Structures are given as structure tokens and as C-alpha cells.
Amino acid sequence: MLDLRLFFRRRTGNCGFFFFFLSLISLFGEFLPLKAAERLEVQLDGMLIPISIRDLSGLNGTEEPLSSELSAWLNLMEPESRAGLLKLLKAPLLKERSMGRQMLRSWAGQELLDEISDLISVDEDMSGQIVFKTMETLLDSQPEITTLDLLEALPAQKIRLDLDGLLHLADRWRFQLKQQQKLVSILASLPSKSVDSSQLNTSLENSGVSPKRFPLFVPHRENPLDLELWRPFAGTPIRKSWIILMPGLGGTQHQFRWLAKSLSENGWPAVVLEHPGSDAEAVKALIEGRKPAPGAEVLPDRIADMKSVVKARNKGLFFVPGEKVVLMGHSLGALTALLASGSPPELGLASRCKNALDDLSLTNLSQLMQCQLVDVKLKNHSPVKDLQAIVALNSFGSLLWPRNWQTSLRIPVLFTGGTLDLVTPPLREQLGLFLSSPIHGNSRVLLIEGASHFSVIRMEDDKETLNNNDLFRLGKELVGVHPFSVQKILASEIIKFLMETEENKTFVSTESFEFNNLRFHRLNRNTVDKLLKI
């Protein structure tokens, strides 16, 4: 008998990759009165292998032979392979009915579904709409959907899977992942110096200090913006700048109080925003099935929020000291800050996105949001007045500015990232974006080994939680390693960058350090250029 685990491992690196691919449509999802599909055709090495979906439904993991002539190749499988196949077929694709429906209807869901339809066709229909409508119909009648449910319910006589195309796609994913692994290997080879807490410029312990709240009425919002004002602690140095801090998609103010407190303790006043429509309430509405997932369509309002804060402060509607402003943001907040420099996306975004989406963007999820800007038109605007610097945490924009981030401003930018970031991978996003940005003597990249896209997010803010180091509800797989230490490094490095910016210093040499078993690297332009050539 044939053990297909070896075959799939050789071809894809994963024995269940074929059926894993089918599960990707769980990211997406009216009723069509046609009979359900009867046959699945797999295109492999120029051959069409027919599989009876009825036989798949009856597959029971035993060694008993299947009766249909269309299932002869399945009868060659080892019992363990057959049992694994059955488990994959019956594993839930969607468990949350309301959230699943909204994901199906989102821009990202529709875009990925269209790309998947190039590899899966239903009665030669390559539009992807049949899959979408079938999943919506299933969600009307049951709380979860499995791969087998979908195959049985698709209203067609045959479904064709282009496994040759899938394997080619898998090769591209593998190459991109190897590039990331190579980056990690090179960083690990750099000599580093050990540092302890006393050498870092910040403490993240809860001091009990609370921010002042200020409601800001703006013309583009129905309700006022809720601002948190973190003014410098008494006795701290007087700084030349003040800071606007913007959370990422689904982010809230309390998740970044650790950073705002650190900044105010060191003399920098901070105004922390919360953006309606792309904050935690928007994520709650998605989970409850009330609204689709927010995407790049929120950027115009986010930019307007940030500019309204600058305008209100300059008019004296609220007071924080400082002559110039530093824009600081995480993920989508970082992109908002970069767009505030007045640099429009380079021409040819639609073409670049077509190539990027052919890879389904599964090794760089930020590309989906960047490509939505093909349809979401951003107004041309002048740079933010008196902008001193930008701090971009887990930023992205490689498709927007692949070669030249054109702006009249010559300001320093600090890009930060983590080697476990699967949303905005540093090789393409932070490092690539750094090289396309205007040259400034104090610009740099900070990379932290083991940090992820979500390492900057703190879910709790009480002292007991800090002491227990149980800061997150997202799980280690998403958060990365030692999130509390990552935040301490970030706060210290941001403060160092701000100090050297105000002192007009130039960052020259790449340096590597180790703190609490975490290695982190300050990278200059020459080092980044070499890393991008790996």
C-alpha cells in the first residue's frame, strides 16, 4: 500500500497541504438551487485525478477498500494516511457563525477568495462567487462548516483543484520563509553586549498615575474623539517635542499606556488616540456579526483624526508643552504616521498588488491592506506642520513605497520590528521601507529577536499582572517571547532615539545587545542594505 504522507511531504513540505489549502477558504464564505457537487478533480503533473465526493464522505479510516472506480487511488493509501485525511475533511473551517459571515463579506475576504478561485474552479467557473454563496447558505443552517460540508454542498457537478498551481505557490511561500530564516540566522551571528535593567532608560512598573481625558469635537466624526493626555511628571527635563500615539487596527488606548507613561516620565508629553471604526469596538462588532472587518477604508478618517489633534493643540484647545510634534504609531497607526509626511504611494500600485496577491499574501498579511488602497483613494495633503520625527512600530508600506518615499521632509524615522512578526515581516516591511525612506543621519531600524506583531500590546495594566508576567490573552504563538521585556526594550530605545533627535546627533554604527535572553539590534543603513541582499 502507498503512504501518501511521503508524497505530499516531498512535494509541499506538509503531508496535509492539499487539504490545508481547502481550509483556506474558511477566511471567506443567497442560495443557488443546483444539485451538490459529485466529483472533485485534482490536476497534478498534467494529469486529472478524479475523486468521488460521496466516497470522501464515507471514508472511515479503516483498511476496507472503497467501492467506486473513481476512488482507486484512495484505496492505495495507508490506514494512517486515510485516517489523517478524514480528520482534515471533518475539521471545522468556521466555528463562529456571525464572525465568519462578516469575514466573508470583508474586502480582504473577497480579494483572497478571488485569488483562490484561480486554483479552485466550480464547473469551470473561476469567479469564486459560488464558493462564497455556498458558505453563506451553510452558515444560515449550521453553527460550523467543515471542508467536507463545503465539498458536499457546492452546487456543481464537478470541482477542479489545480494542485500544480498550488505546489508552485507553496514553493514561493517556502522561498519567502527561507529568506526570513536567513535573516534570523545572520542576526544571531552578530556579536552582542549584555545589558541589564539599570542600563535601560525606562521603568514599566505601574506608578498609579492616570492620564487626563479630553473630548475633541471634529467635523468628520459624529461623536467627539476621546483623547488621553499624558503630561510630563514633575521634575522631568523639558523636552522640545510632544507626541501623538496611534494604536493599530483594533487597538485601544489602554494597550499603550505602558509606553505613554514611560514617555511622560522622561519628559515627553503624549496624546493617545482611539480611532472609532477601527478600534476594539469595531472588532467586537465583527465578532458579534454586526459589521464587516475594518480595513484600509478607515485610513482617511484616521489621518483626519491625527491632523485634528495637531490643529486643536496649536489652537490651544488643550495644552501639552513642546515646540514640534513626533508621530508614533503601531501597525496601521504607523502607516498613518508615514502618510502624514505627505508622500503619496508610488505610481503602479495596482500592478504591484496584482503580483503580490498572486501569492495570496499569506506570508505578509499587510499586503492585503496596502492593496485595498487601490480602491480607497487618499486625498493629497501637505505634511504635518512642525513634524520632528516618526516612530513606526511594526510598520508596513513596501508596496506603497518600494523604491522612493517621496516627501519634502527630511526627518529621522525609527522603524521597529520583530523576527516573529507574521503580519508585517521585517525583511519586506521595516527593512525595505527604511531603505526607501529619505536619508537622515539619525534614522535607524530596531529589530528584536523573538518579538511578534503583537508584542507591543498590553492587555492588562495592574501591578499584580505585571509581577506575574501574565500580560496577554492572545497566546504565546501570537505574542512572541518575553513580551514584558520586549516592551522595556522598545520604550528604552524610543527614548534614546528621541533624545538623540533633539540633540541633533547622528546614528552611525550598527550595535547588538542582549537583555533577559532577548537579543536586539540597532541597524544603520549600510547593514540594512546588506541584509536585504541575502
N, C-alpha and C positions, 0 to 999 in steps of 0.2 A: 504493500500500500504506500501511497505517496503522502509525505508530510509536507504540506504546503507552507508551513511556517518557515522552512528553509528557503523556499522560493521567494516568498514575499520579503524575507529579511535581506536576501541578496539584491532584490530589485529596488526596495524602498528603504531599507533600514528598519522596517517595522512590519511584523507579520500580519498585523491587522490594519495596515494603512488603507487598503481598498475600502473597508467598511468604516474606518475612521473618516474617510473623505465624505462618505454618505452622511455622516453625522454632522458635517459642517453646515448643512442646510438647516440645522437647528437654529442657526443665527437668524433665520428669516421665517417665513412661512408662506361670499359668493359661491357658489357651488356650481359645478358643471355636470349636467345629467348624462354622463357617459359611463360605460362599464369600467371596472377597475382593470389595472394592467395585468397581463398574463405572463409576460416574458421580459426578462432582463438580458440584454445583450452586452457583453463585455468585449471591447475592442482591445486586443493585446497582440503586439508583434505582427500587426497586419491581419490577424485572424479575428473572427467574431465567435465568441463562445456563448451559446445560448443557455440560459438558466431558467427553469420554471419557477415562478414566484410561489406557486402552490407548493412545490417541493420545499422551497425555503421555509414556508410556513410550517411544514410538517417535519422539518429537521429536528431530531430529538437527541442528538449527541451519542447515539449508540452505534454499533457496528453493522446494524441491519442495512442492507442495500436499499437504495431508493428505486422506485419503480419506473419513473419516466425516462425515456431515452434522452431527454434534454438534460438529465442530471447525471449522466455517466461520469463526467469528470468529478462531480462531487463525491461519488462513491469511491474514488481513489484516495480520499482524504483519510489521514489517521484519525482515530476517535478523538484524540485531544484537540486536533485542529478543528474538527467538526463541532465539538463542544464549545470551543472558543468562538467560532463563527456564530453559533446560536446565541451565545451570551451577548455578542456585539449587536446582533439583529434585534434582540429584545431589550437592550439597554435604553432607558428613557433619553430622548433627544430634548424634549421640553417638559419641565415639571410645573412651571409657573404659568398658568393659562393666561392671566392678564398681562404679565410682563412679556411673555413670548409673543403675544399678539402685537404689542407696541413695538417690539424689536423688529418684527416682520415688516411693519409699516414705516420704519425709520429710513432716512436717506441711506445710511450705511448698509442696512439690511437689504434694501432693494439693489444697491450697487453690487454687493457681494453676490446676491442671487443671480444677477445678470451675468457676472463673470463665471459663476459656477455652471450656468446654463451652456457655456461653451464646451463643457466637458460632459454634461448630462443632458440628453435630449429626450423628449417625450413625443413619440410618434413624429419624429423629425422636427418638432417644434423646439427652437433654440431660445425662445424668449424668456423662459423661466417663470412666466406668469401661471402656468398650470400647476407647478410645484407650490407657488405662493398661495393660490386659491385653494388647493387641496389641503394645505396645512391649516389655513383659516377654518375650513369646514370641519376638520378633525378637532380643532380647538373648541368648536361650538358644542361638541358632544362628549368630550372626554378630557380629563384633567392633565393627561400627559400623552406624548407621542413617541413611539419608537421608530427605528429605521424600518422595521417590518410593517408597522402600521402604515407608514407613508408609501412603501412599495405596493402594498395591497390596495391602497385607496386611490392611487393615481389613476385618473380617468383616461386610460390609453391602452392600446393593445401591446405595445412594447416600449421599453425604456432602454436607451443605449448609453452605456458608460464608456467614455474614451479613456481607458486605463493607460494607453500610451501617452496621452497628453498629461494625465495625472502624474505619471512617473517622471516626465520631463519637468513638470512643475516641482515635484519633490526634489529633483536634482538642484534646481535653483534655490529652493529653501535651504537645502543642505549646504550649498556653497556659501550662502549668506551667514548661516550659523557657524560655519568653519572660520569665516572672517572674524566673527565676534570672538570665537575661542582663541584665535591667533592674537587678537588684541589683548585679551586677558593674560595670555602666556607672556607676551612682551612686557606688559606692565609688571607682572610678577618677577621678571628678571631684573628690574631696576633696583639698584641699591637704595635702602631707605634708612631713615633715622627714627628712633623711638622717641615719642613724646608722651607726657602724662597730663593729667587734668590741669595742673598748675601752669602748664605752658599754653593752654588754650585760653582764648580771650573771653570766655563766657561761662556762666553757670546756668543750668536749665532747671534748678530747683524752684519749686513754687514759692514765690515771695508773698503771695496773698494780695498783691496789687492788682486792681481791676482797671480796665480802660474806661474812659468816658464815652458815652454814646451820643451820637448826633444824627438827627434825621435831616437828610438833604433832599429837598424837593427839586425834581428835574423834569423838564418838559417831555422827555421821551418815555417816562415811566408813569404808570397810574398811581403807584404808591411811592413814598419817599425812600431813598436809599438809606440803609442803616449803616452808619459809619462807626467804627471803633477807633477812638483817638488814644494813642499811647504816647504821652508826653514824657520827656526825659526825667529821670529821677533827680531829686535834689542833690547837688554837689557833683553831678557828672559834667564832663567837658562840654563846652558849647560848640556844636557842630555847624558846618556851613550848609548842610542839606537836610531835607526831610524826605520821608519815604512813603510811597503808595505801594501797598502789598495786596496782590490779587490772587485768590485761590484758583485752582484749576476747575475743570468740569466736574460738577457735583461737590465741590469743596465748600467749606464753611469757614467762618472767622475763627471759631474756637480751635480748629485743627492747626492754626498757625499762630496761636497765642504764644507758644514757646519761642518763636522767632521774634515776634513783635516785642515781647518782654526783654529778650536779650539785646535787641537794638536800642530800646529806650534806656536800659541800664547803662549802656555805653554812650549815651548822649544823642542818639538819633531818634527824633520823633517819628512815629509810624501811624499811618492811617490805613486800616484794614477794611477792605471792601467785601461785600457779599452781593453777588450778581443774581437778581431774580431771573428765573427762567433757565438757569444753568447751575443752580446751587443744590443743596441737599433736598429741598422741597421738590425740585424737578426730578431728582432721582426717585423720591418717594412716589411721585405721580406716575413715573414709569413702572415701578414695581406694582402699584395698585391698578395698573391698566388704564389710567385716566389720560395719559399723554404719551406720545412717542418719545424716544430717546433724543435729547437735545444734541445738536451738532454745531457745525460752523456757522449756521444761520444766526447764532447768538452773538457773533463777533461784533457786528455794528453797534449793538446796544452796549456790549462790554466796553468798546472803545469810547462810546459816548459817556458811560458811567465814569471812566477814568478821567476824561477831559473835563467833565462837570466838577469833579472833585478839585482838580487843579484850578479851575476858574473860580469856584466858591472860596477856596482858601486865599487866592490872590485878591479877591474882593473883600476879604475879612469876615466872611460869614461864619467861619470858625477859625481858631488860632492854633497853629503849631509853628514853632520857630524854624528858621532856615531860609537861606537865600535861593538855593536851587533844589530841584526835585530828583530823586532817584526812583525809577520804576522797577519794581520787583514782583515776580510772579512765578507760579508753578504751572507747568504744562500749558494749558490754554491761557492761563494768566500770563505766562512768559511770552507766548505768541502775541498777546495783546500789547505787552510792553514793546516787543520788537516792531510791531506795526506802528506804534506811536512815534517811531523815528521818522515817519513819513515816507518809508520806502515801499512802493507797490511791488507785487510779485513780478518777477521777470516774465517777459513775453514767452509764449509757448507752453504755459501751464497745462492746457488741455492735452497736448501731445505727450508731455512728460507723465501725466496722470494715466493716460491710456497704457503706456508701458508699465507703469507701477502697478496698476490694478490687474494686469495680466498675471501678476504673482499673487493675487488675492490679498496682498498686504498683511499676511499673517505673521511675518517677521518684523513688521513695522506698522503697527496699527494707526499711528498718527498720520500715515499717508492718506487714509480714508478721509480724515477731517480736512487735510490740505486740499484734497481733490474736490471736496464739496465747494471750495471757493471758486471753482469754475462756474458754478451756478449761483453762488452768493456773491454779488458784486459789492465790493467795498468802495466807499466814496474816497476820492483823493482828498487828502488833508495835509495840512502843514505839520511839521514836527511839533511836539510839545515844547512850549517855551521854557527856557532855563532848565533844560534836561541835563543833568550832570553825569549820570551813569545808568546802566541797566544791569540788573541781576536776574538771570534767566535760569530757573530751577527746572531741570528735566524738560528743556525747551525742544521745539521742533520747527521745521521750516525748510528742510532740504529740497523739497520740490518747488517751494516758492522762490527761493534764492539759491539755486545750485552753483552759481559762479560769482555773482556780484550783488551784494546787498547795497543798493544804491541809495545814499542819503547824503544830505549836505552836512549832517552832524559828524563830528569826529569825537566820539565819546568812548570811554572804556566800557567793555562788557565782560561780565563774569558769567560763563556758562558752567553749569554743574550737571553731573550725571552719575549713573551707577552702572556697573558692569552687568547687573542682573535686570536691567530695565528692558522689558519686552514690549513696551508701548512706544517709547521714544529711544530706540537703541543708540548708544553714544557714538558708535562709529559713523553712522549716517547722519545723525541729527546734531548732537552737540559739536563733535569734531569737525564735520563737514561745514556746518553753519558758521563755526568760528573762523575758518579759512575764507569764507565768502564775505565776512563782515569787514567794515573799514578798519584799516590798520591803526591801532593805538598802542602806545607804549605800555599801558597798564592793563590791557585786556589779557585774559587767560582762560584756561579751562581747568575745572576741578573734577577729577574722576575718583570715585570711591569704590574700591573693590567690594563686591557683595551687597552693594546698595541697589534698590529697585526703584521703580517709578513712584512707589507709594511710601518709601522710607521717610519722606518729609512730613507725612500726615500723622498727627497725633489725635487719637480718638478719645483720650481721657486727659484730664488736666489736674487731677488731685494728687496730693503728695504720696498717699498710700499706693496708688497705681504706679507712680514713678519709682518708688522704692522696690516694688515687686517686679519692675521692668515689664509689666504686662500692659503695654501701651496700646495694643492694636486688636481689632476684631477681624481683621482681614485674613489673618493666617500667614505663616512664615513663607509659604510659597509665593505670595504676592508682595509681602512687605520686605523680604530680604533678611539679611542677618544683622543683629545688634542695632535695631532702629534708633534706640536712645543714643548710642554712641555716634551713629551717622548724623543725627541732629546736632549733637555737640560739635562735631567737626564742621558741619555746614555753618552753624552760627559763628564759630570762631573764624572760619575762612572768609565769610561775608564781611565780618567786621574788619578783618585785616585788609581786604580789598577796598572797603570804603575809606579806611584811614589813609591808605597809600594813594587813593584817588584824590583826597582832599590835600594831601601833601605834595601832589604832582610828582610822585615817584614813578619810576619805570620798572616793570617786572621783567627780569632778564632770564634767569636760569630756571630750568625745569628742576623741581625738587620732589622727593618722595618721602613719606613719613608712615609711621605705624602707631596706632592708638587703639588700645583694647582689642588687639588682634585684628584690627582693620587697617588695611593699607590704603592711603590716599595720595593723590598725585596732583601737584600744580604743574600744568603743562604750558609751555610757551609755543609760539607759532612754528618754530623750527621743528620741535618734537612732534607737534600735531601733523605737520606736513609729512614727516617720515612715517607716522602711524597710519596715515591714510594711503600710503603706498604699499602696505603689507599685502 
